[in-house]
Amino acid sequence: MLKLNLEGIYNFLDWHNYAQTFAPQIKVIHQKLHQDQQLKEKYLGWLELPLHFDFQELEKMKQLKNSHPNLDVLVVIGIGGSYLGAKAGIEFLQTPFKKTKPEILFAGHQASGNYLTNLLHYLKDKNWAINVISKSGITLEPALAFRILKKEIEEKYGKQLAKNRIFVTTDSQKGVLLNLALKEGYQTFVIPDSVGGRFSVFTSVGILPFVFANLDVVSMMKGALQAYHDTFQEDLFQNQAYQYALARYLLHTQQNKKMELLVSYEPHLLSFSEWWKQLFAESEGKEEKGLFVGATNNSTDLHSLGQFIQEGTKMLFETVLNVTSIKDDCVVPHIPNELDNLNYVAGKTYSQINQKILQATKQAHIEGKVPNLEIVIPTLDAYHFGYLAYFFQKACAMSGSLLGINPFNQPGVEIYKQKMFALLKS
């Protein structure tokens, strides 16, 4: 199980007094989340997904994967929550150096012609398929990528064979993409109406790519289910997700912090940090409220952003993801008659050294007036990915509710789209 360490904020907040004050409000919000039927039907389909996970649908996905035993690449087309959860889970659990088949690649998550052209060149001699993900089917970047990749796959395999290599994840009732899938005879999977993109990692949006990536989805959902039970507690003092939500809310409102940095010390967490950024920024950034969220990966970023964090404007706090056990590790050898003066770390593992860097950085930043929250993760496996992702989803729901905004919509993203379409059509 995860452990939330709040000691790094005690010098900045009277945590225990604030917790006593806010506990009744948090109980009320919890009850609304779990009992407001209208809210659940419109926005909260993700809330009980671990409790009612569709294992028959999982078997259907496994059968689909097994029907393509020689697949080299699955191209997942999506943007925002339609790809970030899948990418986060795959990179959380897989090494970048050992390529398993099929390789999962992404498209439609930006508008770079250079990226797409290079992807098409890469696919030339590959056996590949497409999973296109979009609830509406009209989001520009994935729609354009699908148009181009659909043409390419049909030219390679012929239209009849190509249709068995295109899997569509979309709305169950309506939309351009659903209509196209029904007309062409593509295999379809459903995005539930009441699940927004950033909360969709445990729907077919994330699960189908996980299946093709050979991830342990059953263990992942066990972790998510445990997180569901642990965060079902309405008592603030028994619910670490709510404690995290309250801590970040208090640092924002009482300490005037404008930014939260999610800090990791493992490259496997880089895409997870991107998923986390969308989750909180899109949920809370409205009505001129909310924290600006960013992420760093140490020790790399200690040699770029570290100076600002230590001595720059005191605008931020950090949430540190501390992975305490690493499966694959490296030991520093002892070298007789050393010339590099590094025998003082001989015999230590890289993870032991990384832990010392983490502890030293945390101590230095706290002394530099940067509050630190810490989330201790026992190891990087499917169970803990499931737990951590659900933990943050539940924390986000509470955190946004404390701000007094609706954490489940995103009206602001439509503004640039309207202007973009006007320019493209002019």
N, C-alpha and C positions, 0 to 999 in steps of 0.2 A: 504494500500500500504506500501511497505517497505521504510525505510528511511536510507540513507547512511550518516553517521556522520564522517567527515574527520578531526575534530578538533584535534584529537590525533596524527596527523602527522605534524601539522603546526610548531611545534618546531624543526622539522627535515628537512623539505623541504619548499622551496618557492613555495607552491602549485599553487598559482594563476598565477605566472609567467610561470611555467612549463606548466600549462593547456593551457595558451594562445599559447605557442610555439608548443605544440603537437596537438592542435585542428585540424589543416588542415590535418595532417597525419591520424588522427583518422577518419576524414570524408572520406578520400580516401579508407581506409581499409573497412569502413562500406559499401561504394558503391560497392566495390569488392565482399564482402560477399553477398550482395543482388542482384547483377547484373551479376556476372560472371557465365554464364550458365554452363560451363564445370565444374567449382568448385562445383556448386550446385548439378549437376547430379551425381558427384562422391562422395561427402562428406557431403553435407548440406541438406539431406532429413529431418533432425530434425528441420531446421530453421523455416519452416512454418507449422509444424505439428499442433500447436494450431489453426492456421487459417483454416486448412482443416481437422480437426479431423473427423474420420469416426464413426459417431454415429450409423450407421447400424451394423458395426462390434462390437460396444459396446453391442448392443441388442443381437447379436449372442452369445456373451460371457455370458450375463446374462441368456439367455435361456439354455446354457450349464450348468451353475451353478445350475439353477432351476431343471435341469434334474437329479441332484444328491442331493436331499433334506436332506438326512441323512448322508452326508459325515462328518467324524470326522476330517480328515487331508488331506490337499493337500501338497504333497512334490514337491517343486520347485527345479529342478536340473539345476544348472548353475554356472558360475564363472565370476568374474569381473563384467562388465556391465550387464551380463545376470542374475545377482541376486541382485546386490547392490542397484539399484534403487527401486526394489520392496521391499526389506528389509527396506530401508530408509523410504519409504512412509508408510509402515505398522507400523513401530515403532514410526514414527513422530505422528501418529494419534491414535494408540491404546495403552491402558494401558497393561502392562505386567501381571497384576494380574487378569484381567477379560478375561477369555478365551472364545472367540466367536467361533462358528462353521461355516465353518471348520477352524481348526487351520492351519496356514501356517508355514511349516517347510522347511528347506533348506538342500540340499545335493549337492555334486559335486563341492563345493567351496573350497575344500582342499583335501589332499590325506591321511586323517587319517582313518585307518582301525578301530580304537577304536570308533571314532565318528559314522561311518556308522554301525558298529555292534550294538551299543547302539540304534541307530535310528531304525534298524530292530526289535530289541526287543520291542521298544516302539510301533511299528506299529502292533505287533502280534494280539492284540485284538481290533484294530481300523478299521473303515471303511475308506479306503483311496484311493487316486488317485494320478497321477503323471502329472506334467507339466515340460517337459524337454525342455530346451532353449539352442540352439546353432546354429549359422548361418552355420557352416561347418559340425558339427557333429563329428569332429575328435579331438577337444580339450580334452586332456587326462582325466582330473579329472571328468568333467561331463559325458564323454562317459563311463568311468568305473563305475561310480555311477549308470548310467542308465542301464548298462548291469546287474548289481546286483539287482537293484530294479525292473527291468522288469521281471527278473526270479522269484523274490519273489511274485510279484503281480499276475503273471500268475499261480504260484503254489497255491496261495490262492483262486483265483476266477475262474481259468480255462482260457485258452487262448482266447476263444470267448468273455467272459464277460470282461476280462481284457482289451481288446482293446478299450472298451468304457470308460475306466478309465485312458487312457493315452492320453494326449494332447501335441502336438508337436508345438513348436514355432521355426521356422527356415527359411531358404532362400526359395524364391518362385520358383526357377528354378533348383537349383542344390544342391548337397551335399549328404553325407552319410546318414544324419538324414532324409532328405526329401525322399530319396529313400526307406529307411526303413519304414517311415510313409505311403508312398503310397502302399508299398507291404503289410503291416499289416492292413491297413485301419484305421489308427488313425486320429482323428480330428486334423487339422493343422491350424496354424496361422502364419502370415508372418512377418519376419523382413525385412524392406525395404533395398534394396541394398545400398542406399546412406546414411544409418544411422549406424554409428559405435556403438559398445556396450555401451560405456560410455555416449553416447547421446541418448540412446534408451528408457529412462524411460517412455516416452509418446507414445511408440508403444505398440504392443501386449506383448512385453517383460515385461513391467511393468503393463500394464492395466489388463491383464488376472488375475495375482495374486491379484491385487487391487479389482477386481470384486468378486473373491472368498473370499476376506477378508472383504467384505461388506463396502468398502470405497466409499465415495461420489465422483465418477469419474467426474461427470458433474461439480461440484463446482471446482474440481481440475483443469479441463481444462479451466474453466472461469478464474482462477488465472493465468494459463499459457498464456492464450490469452491476458489478460491485460498486463502481462510482455512483451509479443511480441510487443504490441503497444507502451508500454513505452520505450522499448529498440530499437524501429525502428527509433528513432530520431538520425540523423547523427550529430547533434550538441552536442558536448561533455558536454556542460553546461546544457543540458536538458536530459542527459542520465546517470543515476546513475550506470548502469552496466559498461559503458565505463569509468566513473570516478574511479570506483573500480579497473578496469583493469589497468588504467594508474597509479594509486597510488601504486599498488603492483609492477608494472614495474619500477617506479622511486625509490622506496625503495630498490629494487634489484640492479639497475644499478647506482644510484647516491649515495646511502647510504651503498652500498656493503653488504646488507642483503642477507644471503644465505638461509634463511628458513622462511616460513610463518606458524604460528600456527592458526588453526581455533579453537576458544575458545567458548564453549557453557556452559550454566549453567542449562541445563535441560537434564536429561538422555534420554528423547525422541529423542534427537538430536545425539546420539552416532552413530547410523548407517548412519544417514545423513552425518555425518563427514567422515565416511568411503567412502561413495559415492563421496563426494567432493574431497577426497584425490586422488582417481583414476582419476577423471575428470581432475584435474590440473596436476598431476604427469605424467600421460600417454600422455597428450596433449603437455606439455612443456619440458619434460626431454629428450632432444635430441640435437645432435651437441654440447655436453658439455655445454649446456645452461640450464637455468631454475632454479626456486626456489625448494628446497626440501620442501615438505609440510607434516605437521603433525597436530595432533589435541589433544586438552585437554578438559576434562569435569570438570568444577569447581562446587562446591568448592573442590571436591575430589582431583583433581590433584594439587591444591595449597599446599597440604600436601605431595607432592612427587616432582613434577617438579617446584613448585613455587620458591624454593630457587634458582635454576639455572636461571630461567627466570629473577628474580629480580637482581641477583648479578653475574651471570655467564657470559660467553663469549657473547659479544653483536653482535650475529650473526643473530638475528631473529626479526620479528615483528609479531603482533597479529591482527587477524580479529575476532572481538567479535560478536557473535550472541546474541542479547539482546531481549528476548521474554518478552514483557511488560505486558501481561495479561494472566493469567492462569485460566482455567475453574475450575479445582478441586484444592482447597487450604486447608490449615490447619492453625488454629489460636492457638497461644501459650496461654495456660490458666494462670490465676493469681492464685498463691498458697499462702494462708495466712501463715505467719510464715515460709517463705521459708528457705530451707536449701541449695538449689543449687545456690542461688544468681542470679536468672535469671528473676526476676520480672521486670527488666528494659526493657525486650522485651515482657512482657505480653500484650496481646491484639493485637499484631502485627501478620500479616499473614506470612507464610513461604516465599511467593513471595516478600513481602516487605523486609524481611531480606535478601533474595537472591539478590535483587536489590542493597542493601547497600554493600553487599560483592562485587558485580560486580563493582560498582562505586569506592569503595575503592581500589580494585585490579587494575583497569584501571589507577587510579591516581598514585598509587605506581609504576606501571610498566613504565608509561610515565616518572615519575621523575627518574626512574632507567635506562633511556635511551632506552626504548623499545617502538617504535612507535605503536600506536593502531588505527586501523580502527574499526568502529562499524556499524553493520547492525541491525537496529531496526525492529523487527517483531511484529506486533500487537498481534497475538495469534497463537496457534498451531491448525490450522484447514486445511481442504482439499484445500481451496482456496489459502492459503498462502504457503502450500507445493508446489502447482503448480507454483505459482509465483516465489518462491525462487529457485526452481530447474531450471526453464527456465532462470532466472536472472543470475545464475552462468554459465549456458551453454553459454549464449551470452557473458558474461564477459570473459570466458575462450577463446572463439574464438578471441576476440579482444586482450587479453593479449598475447596469443601465437603469433599472427600476429605482434604485436609490437616487439617481440623478433626476428622476421625474420625467424621463423621456420614454418613448416606445423603443425598446431595444431590437425590435423584430422587423422594422421596415427600413427603407433606405430611399426616401424621396429625393434626396439631393443628387443621386447619380443620374437621374433623368434629365437634369438641367443641361449638362454638357452634351448629352445624347441629342437633345432637341436642336441645339446649335450645330452639332456635327452633321446631322442629317440635312439641316437647312443648307449648310455649305456644300455638302456633297451633291445635293439635288439642284443647286443653283447653276 
